[in-house]
Amino acid sequence: MRTLYAAALAALFGWACAQTPITDTDAPKLRFAVAKFQHETCTFCPGGDTEIADWTKHSEPLTGEALLDSGNYIRGFTKRARELGDVELVPLTSPIGVFGGSSRSWSTKETFEHFLDQMIRELEAAMPVDGVYLALHGAMAVRDVPRPEAEIARRFREVVGPDVPIAGSFDLHGNEDEEFLRWANFAFVTKRYPHYDAYIQGERAARAIRLVAKGEYTPTTATRKPGVITATVHQWTGQSPSMDIMERARRWESREDDAYVSVFYGYPWSDVPDVGATVHVMTNGNQALADRIADDMDAFIWRVREDFAVGEYPPPGRAAELVSEAVGRGETPVAVGDHSDRPGDATHILKAFEAAGIQKVLYGTITSPQTLDAMDEASMAEGDAFDMEIGGFTPSGGTPARIQGTVAYFGEGFGYEKIAAIAFGDGNLVYITPTYEQVLYPEDFRIGSIDPDAYDVFVVKSRVHFRRGFDETGYAKTIIVVEAPEPFVGTTFLDALPYEHVDLEEHYPYGVPAHRR
């Protein structure tokens, strides 16, 4: 009996040890450089080009442990790399975000080079390194730099040489083509929208870099451009065929050892030459397999292109009718996605709902920095009477809406120094912010004395991400996505956008790419 017990313990102990990295503590650690440079750029949005000050308004660039704890991609990479036991991380000073987020337009070339040059200087000083991890987005747009993420990889490659593995992680809204993998070895893209798996993609990058650094993986890649362009509102992975595309990628990864399949859906509000869907496949020294998977994914996306790229949503007036009907049936809360409003100042839905007499609506949020400035100058406070116009200051925003009510909150919120909440009408409330804000969870509205549970309808400036807290949690009984009354920035009418670097006739549903004719 004791012999059997000892054998069982030995087997258990052996299994446990197999799950823990075994490293030679005397061997030098692998050194992986880590950098972050992310922006989802709306080149058609107003407000002028993005400068250095816009990147540093919220926070100065991060380095050290602060960088290694910034965002889910890097957190996933850092945790997995440290668990491997033989890795040392070398964080490079990186900007962490643009004021205004995805409502901001082109970065200037000088701004781009300012931050990239700093990273490169620090990388040169830290050499040698055994790997590079780049936490990117994929939809950055820079004046006179057609493919910014590929340029970042190229600059890093110049320093580290041809044999050091470089991996990037990306948002599925990225615009990429074969150029990034010309300089890098791996591209790991989120497979879910909302992006629940950013942390996982960071983890995968850490493992992949280490495998190459240890001589256990020879990266071989294949890239395909299906020739399909889609508005991001169509890209929700909770519905087919978007769900099916990503599941197909996961099945390939499950069937084939050491295969990674990444799919970019693209970001059509960046006027860049590599816009649209992209497939990146990486295998361990097997070019034929990489090409076979890439061809299959490319063909599948093309087969489902109609359901993927074409869709209709009700305009504000019709949306008001649908909301009223849902409230009448008791199917509340109702979550309304104002998907097309990139600047965040649109008042179309507010006006339509007011005209329909819909009550207990929380509008979160409307961009109106001038209103906040005026409130600040007047030293307004909670309980004060409010009678001002809000929003409607860009072409896509319509016209300003006059709000008469009471200040319910005025102070810090959503990461800004000043926001306001105005109670008005019959149980309604509108949050005012200095720039575009995409609210994902009902609880995010619990600021000061404001109770989100007091409202039947929530209107948020979001396409899909709001489904995290309002839909996929089961919170809202009714979900309605609303189209703008005109084909402005962010709508599904991409042919209304003044592209200069994109030929829409090369992209379905506006044409057929040359390689498919």
C-alpha positions in Angstrom: 0.0 0.0 0.0 2.8 2.4 0.9 4.5 1.6 -2.4 1.3 2.4 -4.3 0.9 5.6 -2.3 4.4 6.7 -3.0 4.1 5.9 -6.7 0.9 8.0 -6.8 2.6 10.9 -5.1 5.5 10.6 -7.5 3.2 10.6 -10.5 1.3 13.6 -9.1 4.5 15.4 -8.3 5.8 14.7 -11.8 2.7 16.0 -13.4 2.8 19.2 -11.4 6.4 19.8 -12.3 5.6 19.3 -15.9 3.2 22.3 -15.7 6.0 24.6 -14.3 8.7 26.0 -16.5 12.1 24.4 -15.6 14.9 26.8 -16.2 18.6 26.9 -15.5 18.9 29.6 -12.8 22.5 30.1 -13.8 21.7 30.7 -17.5 21.3 34.3 -18.6 17.7 35.3 -19.1 16.2 36.1 -22.4 15.6 39.8 -22.7 12.4 40.9 -24.4 11.9 44.6 -25.3 8.3 45.9 -24.8 6.7 48.9 -26.4 3.2 50.3 -26.9 1.9 52.7 -29.6 -1.8 52.4 -30.2 -4.4 54.6 -31.9 -7.6 53.9 -33.8 -7.6 56.9 -36.1 -10.7 58.5 -37.6 -9.1 60.5 -40.4 -12.5 61.9 -41.4 -13.2 63.3 -38.0 -13.0 67.1 -37.4 -10.6 68.8 -35.0 -7.4 68.9 -36.9 -4.3 66.8 -36.8 -3.1 65.1 -33.6 0.0 66.6 -32.1 2.4 65.5 -29.3 0.3 67.5 -26.7 -2.7 65.5 -27.6 -0.9 62.3 -26.8 0.3 63.6 -23.4 -2.8 65.5 -22.2 -4.1 62.5 -20.2 -0.7 61.1 -19.2 3.0 61.4 -20.0 4.5 58.4 -21.7 4.9 55.4 -19.5 8.0 53.2 -18.8 9.1 50.6 -16.3 6.4 48.7 -14.3 3.8 51.4 -15.2 4.1 50.5 -18.9 4.1 46.7 -18.1 0.8 47.2 -16.3 -0.9 49.3 -19.0 -3.7 47.6 -20.8 -4.8 44.0 -21.2 -2.5 43.2 -24.2 0.6 44.1 -22.2 -0.6 42.7 -18.9 -1.2 39.3 -20.7 2.3 39.5 -22.2 4.0 40.5 -19.0 2.3 37.8 -16.8 3.0 35.0 -19.3 6.6 36.1 -19.9 7.3 36.2 -16.2 5.7 32.8 -15.6 8.0 31.3 -18.2 10.8 31.9 -15.7 13.7 32.7 -18.0 12.6 36.1 -19.4 13.6 39.6 -18.4 11.4 42.4 -19.7 12.9 45.7 -21.1 10.1 48.3 -21.1 10.6 51.2 -23.6 9.0 54.6 -22.9 5.6 54.6 -24.7 2.7 56.9 -25.1 -0.5 55.5 -23.7 -3.4 57.3 -25.4 -4.7 60.2 -27.4 -7.1 62.7 -25.8 -10.4 62.1 -27.7 -9.5 58.5 -28.5 -11.0 57.2 -31.8 -12.6 60.6 -32.5 -9.2 62.1 -33.2 -7.8 62.5 -36.7 -4.4 62.0 -38.3 -1.2 62.1 -36.2 1.4 64.3 -37.7 4.6 62.7 -39.0 6.6 64.7 -36.5 4.4 63.4 -33.6 4.8 59.8 -34.8 8.5 60.1 -35.2 8.9 61.9 -31.8 7.6 58.8 -29.9 9.1 56.2 -32.2 12.6 57.8 -32.1 12.5 57.7 -28.3 11.7 54.0 -28.3 14.5 53.3 -30.8 17.0 55.2 -28.8 16.2 53.3 -25.7 16.2 50.0 -27.7 19.7 50.8 -29.0 20.9 51.5 -25.5 19.4 48.2 -24.2 20.9 46.0 -26.9 21.3 43.1 -27.2 17.7 41.8 -26.8 16.3 38.4 -27.7 12.8 39.4 -28.7 10.5 42.4 -29.2 6.9 42.7 -28.3 4.9 45.6 -29.9 1.4 46.3 -28.4 -0.2 48.0 -31.4 -3.7 48.7 -32.6 -3.5 48.4 -36.4 -5.6 51.4 -37.4 -3.2 54.2 -36.7 -3.0 56.8 -39.4 -0.1 59.2 -39.8 0.5 61.9 -42.4 2.9 60.7 -45.0 3.4 57.3 -43.4 1.1 54.9 -45.3 1.6 51.9 -43.0 2.5 53.1 -39.5 2.6 49.8 -37.7 4.7 48.2 -40.4 7.1 51.2 -40.2 7.3 50.7 -36.4 8.3 47.0 -37.0 10.8 48.1 -39.7 12.5 50.5 -37.4 12.8 47.9 -34.7 14.1 45.3 -37.2 16.8 47.7 -38.2 18.1 47.7 -34.7 17.7 44.1 -33.6 18.8 42.4 -36.9 17.2 39.6 -38.9 17.2 36.8 -36.3 15.5 38.4 -33.3 11.7 37.6 -33.2 9.3 40.5 -33.3 5.6 40.0 -32.4 2.8 42.5 -32.5 -0.7 42.3 -30.9 -3.6 44.1 -32.6 -7.2 45.1 -32.4 -9.4 43.3 -35.0 -10.2 46.7 -36.4 -6.7 47.1 -37.6 -5.9 47.9 -41.3 -2.9 45.8 -42.3 -1.5 43.9 -45.3 1.6 41.8 -45.9 4.0 44.7 -45.0 3.9 44.2 -41.3 4.9 40.6 -41.5 7.7 41.6 -43.9 9.4 43.0 -40.8 7.8 41.1 -37.9 7.3 37.4 -37.3 3.9 37.3 -35.6 0.6 39.3 -35.6 -1.8 38.3 -32.9 -5.3 39.8 -33.3 -8.3 39.8 -31.0 -10.9 37.3 -32.2 -13.8 38.8 -30.2 -15.7 42.1 -30.5 -16.1 43.3 -27.8 -12.5 42.5 -27.3 -12.5 40.1 -24.4 -9.4 38.3 -25.5 -6.8 41.1 -25.6 -5.1 39.6 -22.6 -4.9 36.2 -24.4 -3.3 37.7 -27.4 -0.6 39.2 -25.2 0.0 35.8 -23.7 0.3 34.2 -27.1 2.9 36.8 -28.1 5.1 36.0 -25.1 5.0 32.3 -25.8 5.7 32.7 -29.5 8.6 35.0 -29.0 10.2 32.7 -26.5 9.8 29.6 -28.8 11.6 31.4 -31.6 14.3 32.7 -29.2 14.9 29.2 -28.0 15.2 27.8 -31.5 12.0 25.8 -31.3 9.9 27.7 -33.9 10.7 29.0 -37.4 8.0 31.6 -38.3 6.5 31.2 -41.8 3.8 33.5 -42.8 1.0 34.1 -45.4 -1.2 37.1 -45.9 -4.4 37.5 -47.9 -6.7 40.5 -48.6 -10.2 39.2 -49.3 -11.3 42.6 -50.7 -14.1 43.2 -48.3 -14.7 46.5 -46.4 -17.2 46.7 -43.6 -18.5 49.3 -41.2 -17.5 48.3 -37.7 -21.1 48.0 -36.5 -21.4 44.9 -38.7 -18.4 43.3 -37.1 -19.9 42.2 -33.8 -18.7 38.6 -33.2 -21.9 37.7 -31.4 -23.7 37.3 -34.7 -23.0 35.4 -37.9 -21.2 35.6 -40.2 -18.6 37.5 -38.1 -18.9 34.8 -35.4 -18.4 32.1 -38.1 -15.2 33.8 -39.5 -13.5 33.9 -36.1 -14.7 30.4 -35.2 -13.2 29.1 -38.5 -9.8 30.7 -37.5 -10.0 29.0 -34.1 -10.7 25.6 -35.6 -7.7 25.9 -37.8 -5.6 26.7 -34.7 -7.1 23.7 -32.9 -6.5 21.3 -35.8 -3.0 22.3 -36.8 -0.1 22.3 -34.2 1.8 25.6 -34.0 -0.5 27.4 -36.4 -1.8 30.9 -35.6 -4.6 32.5 -37.6 -5.3 36.2 -37.2 -8.1 38.1 -38.9 -8.3 41.9 -39.2 -11.8 43.2 -40.1 -10.4 46.6 -40.8 -11.3 50.2 -39.8 -13.0 52.0 -42.7 -12.7 55.5 -41.1 -8.9 55.5 -41.6 -8.1 56.7 -45.1 -5.1 54.4 -45.6 -4.1 52.1 -48.5 -4.3 48.8 -46.5 -7.9 49.3 -45.4 -10.3 46.4 -45.2 -10.2 42.8 -44.1 -6.9 40.9 -43.8 -5.8 37.4 -43.0 -2.4 36.7 -41.4 -1.3 33.1 -40.9 1.8 31.9 -39.1 3.1 28.4 -39.0 6.3 26.6 -37.8 8.3 26.3 -41.0 5.4 25.1 -43.1 4.8 27.5 -45.9 2.4 25.1 -47.7 0.2 24.9 -44.6 0.3 28.7 -44.1 -0.9 29.2 -47.6 -3.6 26.6 -47.4 -5.0 28.1 -44.3 -4.8 31.6 -45.6 -6.5 30.6 -48.9 -9.3 28.9 -47.0 -9.9 31.9 -44.7 -9.8 34.3 -47.7 -12.3 32.2 -49.7 -14.7 31.9 -46.7 -14.7 35.6 -46.0 -15.5 36.2 -49.7 -18.3 33.6 -49.6 -20.1 35.3 -46.7 -19.3 38.8 -47.9 -22.9 39.9 -48.4 -24.2 39.1 -44.9 -21.0 40.5 -43.5 -20.7 43.8 -45.2 -24.3 44.9 -45.7 -26.8 45.8 -43.1 -29.5 48.4 -42.2 -30.4 50.1 -39.0 -33.4 52.3 -38.1 -33.0 56.1 -38.2 -33.7 58.2 -35.1 -37.4 58.6 -35.8 -38.1 55.0 -36.3 -35.8 54.1 -33.4 -38.0 56.3 -31.2 -41.1 54.3 -32.2 -39.3 51.0 -31.4 -38.2 52.2 -28.0 -41.7 53.5 -27.2 -43.1 50.1 -28.1 -40.5 48.2 -26.0 -41.2 50.5 -23.0 -44.9 49.9 -23.5 -44.4 46.1 -23.4 -42.2 46.5 -20.2 -39.2 45.2 -22.1 -36.8 47.5 -20.2 -34.1 48.5 -19.8 -33.6 49.5 -23.4 -30.0 50.1 -24.6 -29.6 52.3 -27.7 -26.4 52.3 -29.6 -25.8 55.6 -31.4 -23.2 53.8 -33.6 -22.4 56.5 -36.2 -21.4 59.4 -34.0 -17.6 59.6 -33.9 -17.2 63.1 -32.5 -19.8 62.3 -29.9 -21.8 65.5 -30.3 -24.8 64.3 -32.3 -28.2 65.3 -31.0 -30.4 63.5 -33.5 -31.5 60.7 -31.1 -32.1 63.1 -28.2 -34.3 65.3 -30.3 -36.2 62.4 -31.8 -36.8 60.8 -28.4 -37.9 64.2 -26.9 -40.3 64.7 -29.8 -41.8 61.2 -29.1 -42.2 61.9 -25.4 -40.0 59.1 -24.2 -39.3 59.3 -20.5 -36.7 58.2 -18.1 -33.9 58.3 -20.7 -30.2 58.6 -19.7 -28.1 60.0 -22.5 -24.4 59.1 -22.0 -22.7 61.0 -23.3 -22.9 64.1 -25.5 -19.6 65.9 -26.4 -20.0 69.7 -25.6 -16.7 71.2 -24.3 -18.1 74.8 -24.8 -20.9 74.0 -22.5 -18.6 72.7 -19.8 -16.4 75.8 -20.2 -19.5 78.1 -19.8 -20.6 76.2 -16.7 -17.1 76.5 -15.2 -17.0 80.2 -15.9 -20.4 80.6 -14.2 -19.2 78.5 -11.2 -22.2 76.3 -11.5 -22.9 73.6 -9.0 -25.3 70.7 -8.2 -28.8 72.0 -7.9 -28.4 75.1 -10.1 -30.8 75.8 -12.9 -29.5 74.9 -16.4 -30.6 76.4 -19.7 -28.0 76.0 -22.4 -27.4 74.4 -25.8 -25.3 71.2 -26.0 -23.7 69.3 -28.8 -24.3 69.7 -32.5 -21.1 71.6 -33.3 -19.8 69.3 -36.1 -21.5 68.5 -39.5 -22.3 65.0 -38.3 -23.7 66.3 -35.0 -26.8 68.0 -36.5 -27.7 71.1 -34.6 -27.3 72.0 -30.9 -30.1 70.9 -28.5 -31.4 73.3 -25.9 -31.6 71.6 -22.5 -33.6 73.2 -19.6 -33.2 71.5 -16.3 -31.1 71.2 -13.2 -27.4 70.4 -12.7 -27.3 66.9 -11.1 -23.5 66.7 -11.1 -20.6 68.9 -12.1 -17.1 67.6 -11.4 -14.6 64.8 -12.2 -15.8 61.8 -14.2 -14.9 59.3 -16.9 -11.3 60.2 -16.4 -11.9 63.9 -17.2 -11.4 66.9 -14.9 -14.9 68.2 -15.7 -18.1 66.5 -16.8 -21.7 67.4 -16.1 -25.0 65.6 -15.7 -28.2 67.6 -16.3 -31.6 66.3 -15.2 -34.4 67.5 -17.5 -37.8 66.7 -18.8 -39.8 63.9 -17.3 -37.0 61.9 -15.5 -34.4 62.3 -18.2 -30.6 62.9 -17.7 -27.8 63.8 -20.1 -24.1 63.5 -19.4 -21.9 66.2 -21.0 -18.2 65.4 -21.7 -15.3 67.3 -23.2 -14.8 64.7 -25.9 -16.2 61.5 -27.3 -16.9 58.9 -24.6 -18.0 55.3 -25.2 -19.7 54.0 -22.0 -19.7 50.3 -21.7 -21.4 49.5 -18.4 -24.5 50.8 -16.7 -22.6 51.1 -13.5 -20.2 53.6 -15.1 -23.1 56.1 -14.9 -23.2 55.8 -11.1 -21.5 59.2 -10.4 -22.3 61.4 -7.4 -25.9 60.8 -6.5 -27.0 59.5 -9.9 -28.5 56.0 -9.9 -28.6 54.3 -13.3 -31.3 51.9 -12.0 -33.7 54.9 -12.1 -33.7 54.9 -16.0 -35.6 52.8 -18.5 -33.6 53.8 -21.6 -29.9 54.3 -22.1 -28.5 56.0 -25.2 -24.7 55.4 -25.6 -22.2 56.5 -28.3 -21.2 53.0 -29.2 -21.3 50.5 -32.1 -20.6 47.1 -30.4 -18.6 47.6 -27.2 -21.6 48.7 -25.2 -22.9 45.1 -25.5 -20.3 44.1 -22.8 -22.4 45.7 -20.1 -25.8 46.1 -21.6 -26.4 43.0 -23.7 -24.1 40.1 -23.0 -24.6 40.5 -19.3 -28.4 40.2 -19.8 -28.9 43.7 -18.3 -30.9 45.2 -21.1 -34.0 43.4 -22.4 -34.0 45.3 -25.6 -31.1 46.4 -27.8 -31.5 48.9 -30.7 -28.7 50.2 -32.9 -29.5 53.5 -34.6 -28.3 54.9 -37.9 -27.7 58.7 -38.4 -30.2 60.6 -40.6 -27.4 61.4 -43.1 -24.4 59.5 -44.4 -21.9 61.3 -42.2 -18.8 60.0 -40.4 -19.2 56.6 -39.0 -22.3 55.5 -40.8 -22.6 52.3 -43.0 -22.6 54.5 -46.1 -18.8 54.3 -46.7 -19.2 55.5 -50.3 -20.1 58.9 -48.9 -16.7 59.4 -47.3 -14.1 61.5 -49.2 -11.4 58.8 -49.5 -8.1 59.9 -51.1 -6.0 56.8 -50.5 -8.6 54.1 -51.0 -10.3 52.9 -54.2 -13.7 51.6 -53.0 -14.2 49.9 -56.3 -11.5 47.4 -55.1 -13.6 46.5 -52.1 -17.0 44.7 -51.8 -19.8 45.9 -51.5 -18.7 48.9 -53.7 -16.8 46.8 -56.3 -14.8 43.7 -56.9 -11.1 43.5 -56.2 -8.9 43.0 -59.3 -7.7 39.6 -58.2 -11.3 38.3 -58.1 -12.4 39.6 -61.5 
